[in-house]
Amino acid sequence: MNSNDRDQALIKRCKQGDREALEKLVGLYQKPVYNAAYRILGNPDDAADTTQVVFMKAFEHLDKYDPRYRFFSWIYRIAINEAINLFKRGKNQQPLDDSEVAGTRGPDASVEAGDLSREIQGGLMKLTEDYRTVVVLRHFSECSYRQISEILEIPEKTVKSRLYSARQIMKEMLQSRGVY
Amino acid sequence: MLDEHTLDLINADIDGELTPEESQELDATLEVSEEARAMRSELLRLSNLLDNQPAMQPPSDLSTKIMQQLLPQASKTRFSLAGWFSSFQPATAGVAFAAGLLATISFYELSQPGNTGLDTAGMVGTMVANPEGLSGEQTDIFSIAEKGVTGTVSLQTGNDYFTLEFDLDSDDPIEIEVDFAEAGLGFGGIAHAVIGTEETDQSYEVAGGALRVVNQGRQAFTVFLRRVAENGNAGREINVVVSSGGAPVVTGALRG
């Protein structure tokens, strides 16, 4: 049984009120959903809140899920939308402080190993939401172009275009900060 | 300055999305272009940096919080939809659902077979449990404590309806037959909820004025019966037979 067949079987059981199936689905997807949300939001607390909302919405609308599509695409779509929405709301209220996510290092400074993750997350946060989303799905959620296209409901050509541009921007950003 | 096509090939190569023909084309370009090789090296390094970032660990209590949200009644093992059923009108059911019954996550499925006398067109989908809404009165109950089958069956009586609440646990598949026609009752629907985490299985059919449910494992389910005749048998007696392997295990009558 592949992962999609497994998910379909679990969903069927969920719809019948099977709590164990529900727990399995939550167990399977809470970490990937949390990670995607964290990379988009840059904040663990917001990522945890988003993850809870994602599961609430997913199971609230389980009857609308179309089994012709993969469940992970569906739940990722909800996750991305929720994270982006929360990010936009937070951005309007509280401008992102560069120093909080990427430090204040100049191009000549070296990067301590412990700071690398913070630099990368800081670089991600400087991308537009469209660009950040494709980078997150490709590099942190390990999705293929086709899967990203399915999740975001955009053509593969657009996925490539956004991803390539985003990587170019990140490369130059991280190089200028002496990350590599 | 590299042309866009070469950049596209380099990026697709890094993502493992090149066709064999494109791969050959890129190899040929890399062989002759130092700039292309440098770009590929830089993008590959970035890609590796991103790919190798450790996954974040969600808070240890996150899944518990999610489950608590999804199952606000998780600690309850019994439920009743009788309060909802008492106000059920097929014509307005859709509105009721839209108004909010479906707005909350739900794990209790209400469904009905097509061969009932009741127009239950609106009784599809899922809905929340409404344990606070029970307005009927428990009028009868019997317990089952047989080898391989344990539990209770109780009857709640309202003004226009009856609900039979089953809370059973069986090792093997059991057949439950509920004869309601003689009591002047019609089938209104069935709702079930899995209790605990054990594997369960259930199917049902309605025919000839009786409901037959095949059940295995631990399950609670409620059968809705509505008054369809002024006079039923004495005391509106509903006969319940629980069988295993074709042989009756227990027979009981519930009076409303």
Interface residues (C-beta under 8 A of the other chain):
Chain A: C14 K15 Q16 G17 D18 R19 E20 L22 E23 V26 G27 Q30 K31 Y34 N35 Y38 P44 A47 A48 T51 Q52 F55 M56 F59 E60 L62 D63 L116 S117 I120 V135 R138 H139 F140 E142 S144 Y145 K160 L163 Y164 R167 Q168 M170 K171 L174 Q175 V179 Y180
Chain B: L7 D8 N11 A12 D15 E17 E42 L43 R45 L46 S47 L49 L50 D51 Q53 P54 A55 M56 Q57 P58 P59 L62 S63 K65 I66 M67 Q69 L70 L71 A74 L102 A103 T104 I105 S106 F107 Y108 E109 G125 T126 H192 A193 V194 G196 T197 E198 E199 T200
